[in-house]
Amino acid sequence: MSDPRLTPANDRVAAAHLTGVAAGLSRVAGTPCQVARPVVDLLHTPDRARERQLLWGERVDLYEDRAGTSFVQAQKDGYVGYVDSAALRPPEPVTHWVSAPACHLYQDANIKSPDLHLLSFGSLVCVLDETDRLAETPSGFIPRTHLRPLGDTMDDPVTVAELFLGTPYLWGGNSRAGIDCSGLVQAALLACGQDCPGDTDQQQSALGREAAQDGTCKRGDLLYWRGHVAMVVDADRLIHANGTHMSVVYEPIKAAIDRIERQGQGPVIAHKRL
């Protein structure tokens, strides 16, 4: 059975390339669009809570625009859902990505000019021109030091995750303003050029190989509980976004394992090595 989170079909439309969908659905080709807000919630249904989030400049395929709500599929990981139609625009080229935890988009080529938006780590932009300090985009100016060219990836997922230390926990969050456990892992791996699904169960199935069962943890290993994931920093510590601390924090591995089991989520169910 196909995963509905990754299947671009609803009660009215289905992507033209899908097979085995219900009769009577309109078959449509996806229209490429781009996110035009710093962060936008991706909803399971138009009237339900957030499932994941999309960032400035990320691309989606649009399958339906109905009453101001668009049914889309994110190109970065295939996740489908509903977004505010006003948050989308026709796509423009992408040349750089935000590699700082967050950065401001300024009105003019002057850091004292009004700040228009706060962009999160991983946001995508089109650089038109550069000065010594600032990069010009169609929407404003960004400090050059906060950008990397597209394809210039980082080397260590743990180092990326550490950029989010102190970020508030937000269920379904994918930004520096708020992030959850699987969002943190996804941000870390995508920044290092590795594909990564959006949700914990998807990540557990798709990422890495099962590590040796001797209890040895290596930097970058992923520990999975039912509905939770953490990344190993070293032999004694992990980093994760969690609802107990309501933040991205370091935690001793043994203490985290004991606490999570006491809270009713059970033991570690998978130990994956990338």
Backbone torsions as a table, in degrees:
resi	resn	phi	psi	omega
1	MET	NA	133.6	-178.5
2	SER	-71.6	149.8	180.0
3	ASP	-77.6	118.4	-178.3
4	PRO	-62.2	-23.5	177.9
5	ARG	-68.1	-19.1	-176.1
6	LEU	-118.3	10.6	-175.5
7	THR	-111.2	110.6	-178.0
8	PRO	-77.3	75.5	177.5
9	ALA	-153.1	142.7	172.7
10	ASN	-132.3	-156.7	-176.2
11	ASP	-75.5	-8.1	-174.2
12	ARG	-123.1	-36.4	-173.5
13	VAL	-132.0	158.1	174.0
14	ALA	-144.3	145.4	177.5
15	ALA	-58.9	140.1	-175.0
16	ALA	-59.9	-27.8	-175.7
17	HIS	-83.2	-10.0	-177.3
18	LEU	-71.8	147.1	172.8
19	THR	-117.6	156.9	175.9
20	GLY	70.7	25.0	178.7
21	VAL	-91.0	163.8	-177.3
22	ALA	-61.8	144.8	177.3
23	ALA	-66.3	149.3	176.1
24	GLY	93.4	-8.2	177.2
25	LEU	-80.2	141.8	174.4
26	SER	-72.2	128.4	179.3
27	ARG	-92.0	123.1	-174.6
28	VAL	-131.6	147.0	172.3
29	ALA	-85.5	140.2	-180.0
30	GLY	-69.5	139.4	175.7
31	THR	-99.5	120.1	-179.9
32	PRO	-63.3	134.5	175.4
33	CYS	-138.9	173.1	-177.0
34	GLN	-136.4	142.4	179.2
35	VAL	-71.8	131.4	-175.5
36	ALA	-118.0	22.6	173.1
37	ARG	-128.9	155.4	179.8
38	PRO	-55.9	-42.5	177.7
39	VAL	-146.6	137.4	176.4
40	VAL	-135.9	136.2	178.7
41	ASP	-72.8	137.5	173.1
42	LEU	-103.8	114.7	-171.3
43	LEU	-100.4	149.9	177.3
44	HIS	-68.7	-43.5	172.0
45	THR	-137.1	161.3	-175.0
46	PRO	-56.4	-25.9	-175.6
47	ASP	-111.3	17.0	-179.1
48	ARG	-115.6	175.2	-173.7
49	ALA	-73.1	170.1	179.6
50	ARG	-59.8	137.7	169.4
51	GLU	-100.4	-50.3	176.4
52	ARG	-146.0	-173.2	177.1
53	GLN	-132.9	156.0	175.3
54	LEU	-118.1	149.6	-175.3
55	LEU	-110.6	163.1	178.2
56	TRP	-47.8	127.8	174.4
57	GLY	86.2	-10.7	179.7
58	GLU	-68.9	147.8	-176.7
59	ARG	-96.2	144.6	173.8
60	VAL	-134.4	160.2	168.3
61	ASP	-103.3	125.1	-176.4
62	LEU	-95.0	125.1	-178.7
63	TYR	-110.8	-19.9	178.9
64	GLU	-160.4	137.1	172.4
65	ASP	-122.7	110.3	-171.4
66	ARG	-135.7	116.3	177.2
67	ALA	55.1	39.8	175.7
68	GLY	81.6	8.0	177.3
69	THR	-123.7	132.5	-175.9
70	SER	-108.9	135.5	174.0
71	PHE	-94.6	118.6	-169.6
72	VAL	-135.0	165.7	170.6
73	GLN	-127.7	125.6	-179.8
74	ALA	-71.9	133.1	-179.5
75	GLN	-73.6	-24.6	-175.5
76	LYS	-70.2	-31.3	-176.1
77	ASP	-145.1	2.7	177.0
78	GLY	81.5	3.1	-177.5
79	TYR	-68.8	136.2	179.3
80	VAL	-109.1	158.4	177.5
81	GLY	167.7	-166.3	-174.3
82	TYR	-116.7	138.0	176.9
83	VAL	-133.1	160.6	172.7
84	ASP	-62.5	123.7	-177.9
85	SER	-59.1	-31.0	-179.6
86	ALA	-68.0	-12.3	179.8
87	ALA	-86.0	-0.3	-177.5
88	LEU	-112.3	153.7	176.3
89	ARG	-145.5	165.3	173.6
90	PRO	-59.9	146.9	-175.6
91	PRO	-70.5	145.8	170.9
92	GLU	-120.9	161.4	179.6
93	PRO	-58.9	149.5	175.5
94	VAL	-114.5	128.5	-178.7
95	THR	-119.6	-24.8	-174.0
96	HIS	-141.1	163.5	174.6
97	TRP	-132.6	152.5	-178.8
98	VAL	-78.2	118.1	-176.9
99	SER	-108.6	-0.5	170.7
100	ALA	-88.4	157.6	178.2
101	PRO	-52.9	-37.1	175.7
102	ALA	-162.0	158.1	177.1
103	CYS	-152.1	159.3	178.0
104	HIS	-93.7	146.9	170.8
105	LEU	-105.2	115.7	-173.4
106	TYR	-96.5	154.1	-179.8
107	GLN	-67.5	-42.5	-175.5
108	ASP	-125.0	174.4	179.7
109	ALA	-79.9	57.3	-176.2
110	ASN	-158.8	122.6	-176.7
111	ILE	-70.0	-6.9	173.6
112	LYS	-92.6	-3.5	177.6
113	SER	-76.2	165.7	-177.7
114	PRO	-57.8	137.2	173.9
115	ASP	-85.9	130.0	-174.1
116	LEU	-93.8	-39.0	-177.6
117	HIS	-148.5	156.5	170.0
118	LEU	-109.2	115.0	-177.4
119	LEU	-99.0	141.5	-178.4
120	SER	-90.2	160.0	169.6
121	PHE	-47.3	133.0	178.4
122	GLY	93.7	-10.1	177.1
123	SER	-63.1	151.9	-174.5
124	LEU	-114.9	136.0	-176.6
125	VAL	-138.7	163.3	175.3
126	CYS	-111.0	113.5	179.0
127	VAL	-88.2	123.6	-179.5
128	LEU	-94.5	-34.6	-177.0
129	ASP	-160.4	163.9	-177.7
130	GLU	-138.2	144.1	168.2
131	THR	-108.9	-170.4	179.1
132	ASP	-60.7	-33.8	-172.6
133	ARG	-117.3	-25.9	-170.1
134	LEU	-125.0	150.5	174.7
135	ALA	-111.1	131.2	178.9
136	GLU	-88.9	131.5	174.1
137	THR	-122.0	168.6	177.6
138	PRO	-60.7	-17.6	-176.0
139	SER	-109.8	-1.0	-178.6
140	GLY	146.2	-165.2	-172.2
141	PHE	-116.5	139.9	-177.2
142	ILE	-128.0	139.0	174.6
143	PRO	-57.0	130.1	-178.4
144	ARG	-59.1	-34.2	-177.3
145	THR	-65.6	-14.1	-179.8
146	HIS	-94.6	4.3	-174.9
147	LEU	-121.9	152.2	168.6
148	ARG	-129.5	146.6	174.3
149	PRO	-61.1	147.3	176.5
150	LEU	-56.8	131.8	-177.2
151	GLY	95.1	-14.7	175.8
152	ASP	-87.3	88.7	-172.5
153	THR	-89.7	167.4	175.9
154	MET	-90.2	167.9	-170.3
155	ASP	-102.5	-27.9	-169.5
156	ASP	-129.1	112.5	-179.7
157	PRO	-58.8	-32.8	-180.0
158	VAL	-65.4	-42.9	177.6
159	THR	-59.5	-38.4	176.7
160	VAL	-64.6	-48.1	-179.5
161	ALA	-57.6	-36.0	-179.1
162	GLU	-65.9	-22.2	174.7
163	LEU	-62.8	-22.0	-176.8
164	PHE	-94.8	3.7	178.9
165	LEU	-53.2	131.9	-179.1
166	GLY	87.8	-8.7	177.5
167	THR	-64.6	133.7	179.9
168	PRO	-61.2	143.3	173.9
169	TYR	-71.0	134.9	175.8
170	LEU	-144.3	117.9	-179.6
171	TRP	-60.3	126.5	-177.6
172	GLY	79.9	3.0	-175.6
173	GLY	-77.5	148.9	-179.6
174	ASN	-134.6	18.9	-174.2
175	SER	-132.9	171.7	176.7
176	ARG	-64.9	-21.3	177.5
177	ALA	-76.4	-20.4	179.7
178	GLY	178.1	134.0	-173.9
179	ILE	-148.5	152.9	174.8
180	ASP	-112.6	-176.6	-171.0
181	CYS	-62.7	-46.2	-178.8
182	SER	-74.2	-30.6	175.7
183	GLY	-63.7	-36.9	178.1
184	LEU	-65.5	-45.6	178.6
185	VAL	-62.9	-43.2	-179.3
186	GLN	-62.9	-45.0	179.4
187	ALA	-59.8	-41.6	-178.0
188	ALA	-65.7	-42.4	-176.4
189	LEU	-77.2	-41.7	178.5
190	LEU	-60.5	-38.2	179.6
191	ALA	-66.0	-21.3	178.3
192	CYS	-100.0	13.6	174.3
193	GLY	81.0	16.4	-179.2
194	GLN	-109.9	127.6	176.9
195	ASP	-59.9	145.6	-178.1
196	CYS	-155.1	128.0	175.7
197	PRO	-68.2	175.2	-173.7
198	GLY	-90.3	-32.1	-173.0
199	ASP	-108.0	158.4	-174.2
200	THR	-59.1	-47.2	-177.6
201	ASP	-65.0	-36.2	177.3
202	GLN	-65.7	-41.4	179.5
203	GLN	-64.7	-42.9	-179.7
204	GLN	-59.0	-38.2	-179.4
205	SER	-75.2	-34.3	-168.6
206	ALA	-97.2	-23.2	-168.2
207	LEU	-101.9	136.5	166.8
208	GLY	63.8	-164.3	178.3
209	ARG	-130.6	157.7	179.6
210	GLU	-65.3	128.9	-179.8
211	ALA	-77.6	165.6	178.6
212	ALA	-58.4	146.2	-175.6
213	GLN	-87.5	27.7	-179.3
214	ASP	-93.7	4.4	177.9
215	GLY	82.7	0.2	-179.9
216	THR	-76.7	127.4	178.8
217	CYS	-109.5	135.6	177.7
218	LYS	-117.4	152.8	179.5
219	ARG	-52.4	129.3	179.1
220	GLY	93.3	-10.1	175.0
221	ASP	-61.6	153.3	177.5
222	LEU	-114.8	127.9	176.5
223	LEU	-106.9	129.2	-177.0
224	TYR	-116.5	133.3	166.6
225	TRP	-111.3	178.2	173.9
226	ARG	-67.0	107.3	178.2
227	GLY	81.3	15.7	-178.9
228	HIS	-149.9	150.9	177.4
229	VAL	-142.6	145.3	175.8
230	ALA	-136.9	156.4	-179.5
231	MET	-111.9	133.2	-178.6
232	VAL	-76.3	131.2	177.0
233	VAL	-92.0	-46.3	177.4
234	ASP	-156.0	-169.3	-174.4
235	ALA	-61.6	-19.9	-174.4
236	ASP	-116.2	-17.4	-171.5
237	ARG	-127.2	153.7	170.0
238	LEU	-128.5	168.3	174.5
239	ILE	-127.8	136.3	178.8
240	HIS	-161.4	157.2	169.2
241	ALA	-92.7	127.0	-175.5
242	ASN	-147.7	154.8	-174.8
243	GLY	-79.4	-10.0	175.1
244	THR	-75.8	-50.6	178.0
245	HIS	-84.6	-13.3	-177.2
246	MET	53.7	40.8	-175.1
247	SER	-167.0	168.9	167.7
248	VAL	-86.5	122.0	-173.7
249	VAL	-140.5	160.2	161.0
250	TYR	-80.1	150.1	173.6
251	GLU	-152.6	140.1	174.0
252	PRO	-57.6	137.2	-175.1
253	ILE	-58.4	-49.9	-177.5
254	LYS	-63.1	-41.2	179.4
255	ALA	-62.8	-40.2	179.5
256	ALA	-66.1	-43.7	179.6
257	ILE	-60.8	-45.9	-179.5
258	ASP	-65.4	-44.2	-177.9
259	ARG	-64.0	-45.9	-177.0
260	ILE	-64.5	-37.8	177.3
261	GLU	-67.3	-40.6	178.0
262	ARG	-61.6	-33.5	-177.8
263	GLN	-79.4	-2.9	172.7
264	GLY	102.3	3.6	179.4
265	GLN	-89.0	-1.2	175.1
266	GLY	82.6	-172.0	-178.1
267	PRO	-83.0	174.9	171.5
268	VAL	-61.2	129.2	-178.6
269	ILE	-104.6	-12.9	177.1
270	ALA	-157.1	143.3	176.1
271	HIS	-128.8	104.9	-172.1
272	LYS	-107.4	141.7	177.7
273	ARG	-117.4	128.1	-175.1
274	LEU	-81.5	NA	NA
